[in-house]
Amino acid sequence: MESPSLLLLITLLAFAFKASIAQWMPAFATFYGGSDASDTMGGACGYGNLYNAGYGVNSAALSTALFNNGASCGMCFTITCDASKTQSCKQGTSITITATNFCPPNYALASDNGGWCNPPRQHFDMSQPAWETIAIYQAGIVPVNYKRVPCQRSGGMRFTINGNDYFELVTVANVGGSGVVSQMWIKGSKTDWMVMSRNWGASWQSNAYLNGQSLSFRVQTDDGRVVTADNVAPYNWWFGGTYTSWQQF
């Protein structure tokens, strides 16, 4: 049975998450990646092919102020063009995107003239298909309003295992609920649960020798919810493989 203090912590985290997704905030948006979003694949979160990760083309790179050193990877935002400030909006439209990449600063350009992702600006560099849902192509940059929203996913979480012996680098994708992984654990069929550490973006690492063991994962999102995916990877899993669970937030 969970302790009262743990239950209180989970309740407070859930309350903070709900509060964080309730308010519209101002920002700006541009686009990249081409009309087919092919150049949005990969990126700083480590998801690789965004179709395989469950995210598709509705994605965006976040400026420093929003990216939070990779801790925002997987976060979902609803974005709408601010028609009160520009005539380039497509009226009555919005798009929900997933944070999959980092938009780096460009200090050679002014923040209001090309250095759109320079701190402390809140900025979304959206995929072109996502952008064209809310604004006309010719605009280039538009003021937007955004809010964080829960992530709606199809199917279970996906775990991609890279690395080598004594080093498992696991990228977890297609995460529902808050969408943001705040802690992970790994368990081999011959081990106890072991805490993993964030390596970068959505990738978590373990330094155990787990070859030849089936692998289970425990995932905690930033609202305090925890889901356990037992025996996701079979005993003959391999580095570079992606394994899909039945579990979801």
Number of C-alpha atoms within 10 A of each C-alpha: 4 6 8 9 9 11 13 11 14 17 15 14 17 18 13 14 18 16 11 13 17 11 12 15 12 15 17 20 25 23 21 18 17 12 14 11 20 15 13 23 20 14 17 20 24 22 26 17 15 22 12 13 20 18 21 15 22 21 29 30 30 26 23 20 14 22 25 13 14 24 18 24 29 28 23 27 22 17 26 27 29 22 17 9 11 14 14 19 23 16 14 9 12 19 17 20 27 26 27 31 28 25 21 16 18 14 13 9 12 11 16 10 7 14 16 26 28 22 17 13 18 19 26 31 24 28 26 25 19 21 29 17 18 22 29 15 16 8 12 13 20 22 20 26 19 22 17 23 22 18 20 15 16 11 15 19 23 23 22 22 23 18 15 15 12 11 15 23 23 27 24 27 29 26 27 23 18 25 26 26 28 18 17 24 19 25 21 23 16 11 13 10 14 16 14 21 16 19 14 17 25 23 26 22 22 22 15 16 14 22 17 14 18 18 23 19 23 18 22 19 21 21 22 22 17 17 14 17 19 18 17 21 23 15 15 10 18 16 15 13 11 20 18 17 18 11 16 19 19
